[in-house]
Amino acid sequence: MSERVLITGGAGGIGAAIADRVRQNGQEPVIIDRVGDGIIADLSDVDSTAAALEEALAGGPITRLVNNVGMINVARIEDLTMEQLELHFAVNTRAALQCMQAVLPGMREQKFGRVVNVASRAVLGKEGRSAYAASKAALMGFTRIWSLELGADGITVNTVAPGPIRTPMFEAANPPGTPATLAIIDGIPVKRMGEPEDIANAVDFFLDGRTGFVTGQALYVCGGKTVGLVGM
């Protein structure tokens, strides 16, 4: 039986690229998402998430977890509603904690675990992203604390923070061809948009059983954008 890797939001975009890489490694992706062929769940809802995790773990312990699911509503501070804020934290932050708590007993039993939290370069600052950046920054906080609490159990926890990646979610928040979006691309030192596979490469490194001496870290996969921060 192949090893299983739990991926939230794995039906499309970055999550689908991660799932493809997992398959290439001979492992089985266990996907929880609102759509697709995996386990269907609304990760903004505690009970729906719990039911999905119970189904995922019915086949035994899972020792690799990618907290990839994310959502974004672009809103300046004066327009941000409390409902939008709560939804961002439910999907982007709380779901990750719930998944971690569900798989942790099995990881501790195996004395092995690999956890990757997918955050965003937006935590460093981007207009209209108060809720998104705050909820993803909280995910990066989880990474640092969990790495300290779980290191002795053989569990590593790291963050991958994507920059501009060509996905439907990015294009919905950054309409193609607009001056703001063109400025984002022009400000990337490598002069191209990132692709979902670029993120899958980074996640694959952190999931590797040989990557046992790297934990609590954040890797920005952004084409160098965090260095120059031009055309935000």
C-alpha positions in Angstrom: 0.0 0.0 0.0 1.4 3.4 -1.0 2.1 6.1 1.5 -0.7 8.7 1.7 -0.3 12.5 1.7 -3.2 14.7 2.9 -3.6 17.8 0.8 -6.3 20.4 1.5 -7.6 22.3 -1.5 -5.9 19.8 -3.8 -8.5 19.8 -6.6 -7.0 22.7 -8.6 -4.2 25.2 -8.9 -1.3 24.8 -6.6 -2.9 21.9 -4.7 -3.4 19.9 -7.9 0.2 20.4 -8.9 1.3 19.2 -5.4 -1.0 16.2 -5.8 0.6 15.4 -9.2 4.1 15.5 -7.7 3.0 13.2 -4.9 1.7 10.7 -7.5 5.0 11.0 -9.3 6.7 10.0 -6.1 4.7 6.8 -5.9 2.5 8.2 -3.0 -1.2 8.6 -2.8 -2.7 12.1 -2.5 -5.7 12.2 -0.1 -7.5 15.4 -1.2 -10.0 17.4 0.7 -11.8 20.1 -1.3 -15.2 21.5 -2.2 -15.0 20.0 -5.7 -13.2 17.2 -7.5 -12.8 13.5 -7.1 -11.4 13.4 -3.6 -13.1 13.9 -0.2 -15.7 16.6 -0.6 -16.0 19.0 2.3 -16.5 22.7 3.2 -13.3 23.5 5.0 -14.8 26.7 6.3 -17.1 24.6 8.5 -15.8 22.8 11.5 -18.1 19.8 11.3 -17.7 19.3 7.6 -13.9 19.4 8.1 -14.1 16.9 10.9 -16.2 14.5 8.9 -13.7 14.7 6.0 -10.7 14.1 8.3 -12.4 11.1 9.8 -12.9 9.7 6.3 -9.3 10.4 5.4 -8.0 8.7 8.4 -10.2 5.6 8.1 -7.5 4.0 6.0 -4.9 4.5 8.7 -2.4 7.1 9.9 -1.2 9.9 7.6 2.3 11.2 8.3 2.5 13.9 5.6 0.2 16.9 5.6 0.0 19.9 3.2 -2.2 22.7 4.5 -2.7 24.3 1.1 -6.4 25.4 1.0 -6.8 29.1 0.8 -9.4 31.8 -0.1 -9.2 35.5 -0.8 -11.5 38.4 -1.0 -9.9 41.7 -2.0 -11.1 44.5 0.2 -9.6 47.7 1.5 -9.8 48.2 5.2 -12.8 50.4 5.1 -14.7 47.8 3.1 -13.7 44.7 5.0 -16.6 43.1 6.8 -16.4 41.0 9.9 -18.0 38.1 8.0 -15.2 38.2 5.4 -12.5 38.3 8.1 -14.0 35.3 10.0 -14.3 33.3 6.7 -10.6 34.0 5.8 -9.5 32.7 9.2 -11.8 29.7 9.1 -10.5 28.5 5.7 -6.9 29.7 5.8 -6.0 29.2 9.4 -8.5 27.2 11.5 -8.7 24.4 9.0 -5.0 23.9 9.2 -5.1 23.6 12.9 -7.9 21.1 12.7 -6.0 19.0 10.2 -2.9 19.1 12.3 -4.7 17.9 15.4 -6.3 15.1 13.4 -3.1 13.6 12.0 -0.9 14.3 15.0 -1.6 11.1 17.0 -0.6 9.0 14.0 2.6 11.0 13.4 3.6 10.7 17.0 3.0 7.0 16.9 5.2 6.6 13.9 7.8 9.1 15.3 7.7 10.8 11.9 5.9 13.6 10.3 6.2 16.2 7.5 3.9 19.2 7.6 3.9 22.0 5.0 1.8 25.1 5.5 1.2 27.1 2.3 1.1 30.8 3.1 1.7 33.8 0.8 4.2 36.5 0.0 1.3 38.8 0.7 2.1 38.6 4.4 4.8 41.1 3.7 2.3 43.6 2.5 -0.2 44.1 -0.3 -3.1 46.5 -0.6 -6.5 45.1 -0.2 -5.3 41.9 1.5 -5.9 42.7 5.2 -7.9 39.5 5.9 -5.9 37.3 3.5 -2.5 38.4 4.7 -3.4 38.3 8.4 -4.8 34.7 8.1 -1.8 33.5 6.2 0.6 35.2 8.6 -1.2 33.3 11.4 -0.4 30.1 9.5 3.3 31.1 9.5 3.0 31.5 13.2 1.6 28.0 13.5 4.7 26.8 11.6 7.1 28.3 14.1 5.3 27.1 17.2 4.5 23.6 15.9 8.1 23.1 14.9 9.2 23.8 18.5 6.5 21.6 20.1 6.8 18.6 17.7 10.5 18.5 16.8 11.3 15.8 19.4 8.6 13.6 17.9 10.4 13.5 14.5 7.9 15.9 13.0 9.1 18.8 10.9 6.8 21.8 10.1 7.7 24.4 7.4 6.0 27.1 5.3 6.1 27.7 1.6 5.0 31.2 0.7 4.1 31.6 -2.9 4.5 34.9 -4.8 2.6 35.6 -8.0 1.5 32.1 -9.3 -0.6 31.6 -12.4 -3.8 30.2 -10.9 -7.5 31.0 -11.1 -7.4 32.4 -7.6 -4.6 34.8 -8.5 -6.2 35.9 -11.7 -9.5 36.5 -9.9 -7.8 38.8 -7.4 -5.5 40.3 -10.0 -7.3 40.6 -13.4 -5.0 39.8 -16.3 -4.0 42.8 -18.4 -4.8 45.5 -15.8 -2.1 48.1 -15.0 -1.8 46.7 -11.4 -1.3 43.2 -12.6 1.2 44.2 -15.3 3.1 46.1 -12.6 3.3 42.9 -10.4 4.8 40.9 -13.3 7.2 43.7 -14.2 8.4 43.7 -10.6 9.4 40.1 -10.6 13.2 39.8 -11.0 13.0 36.6 -13.0 10.5 38.3 -15.3 7.9 35.7 -15.4 4.9 34.5 -13.5 5.3 31.5 -11.3 3.6 28.3 -12.1 1.9 25.8 -9.7 4.7 23.4 -10.4 7.2 25.9 -8.9 5.4 25.6 -5.6 5.1 21.8 -5.9 8.9 21.6 -6.2 9.3 23.5 -2.9 6.7 21.5 -1.1 8.2 18.3 -2.3 11.5 19.2 -0.7 9.9 19.8 2.7 7.9 16.5 2.5 10.9 14.4 1.7 11.9 12.0 4.4 15.5 13.2 4.0 14.6 16.7 5.0 14.7 16.1 8.7 17.0 18.8 9.8 14.9 21.7 8.4 12.0 22.9 10.5 10.2 26.1 11.4 11.3 27.8 8.2 9.5 29.9 5.6 10.6 29.6 2.0 9.3 32.4 -0.3 8.8 31.0 -3.9 8.3 34.3 -5.6 10.9 34.8 -8.4 12.9 37.1 -6.2 10.0 39.5 -5.5 10.6 39.6 -1.8 14.1 41.1 -2.5 12.9 44.0 -4.5 9.2 44.4 -3.7 8.7 46.4 -6.9 5.3 47.0 -8.4 3.4 45.6 -5.5 
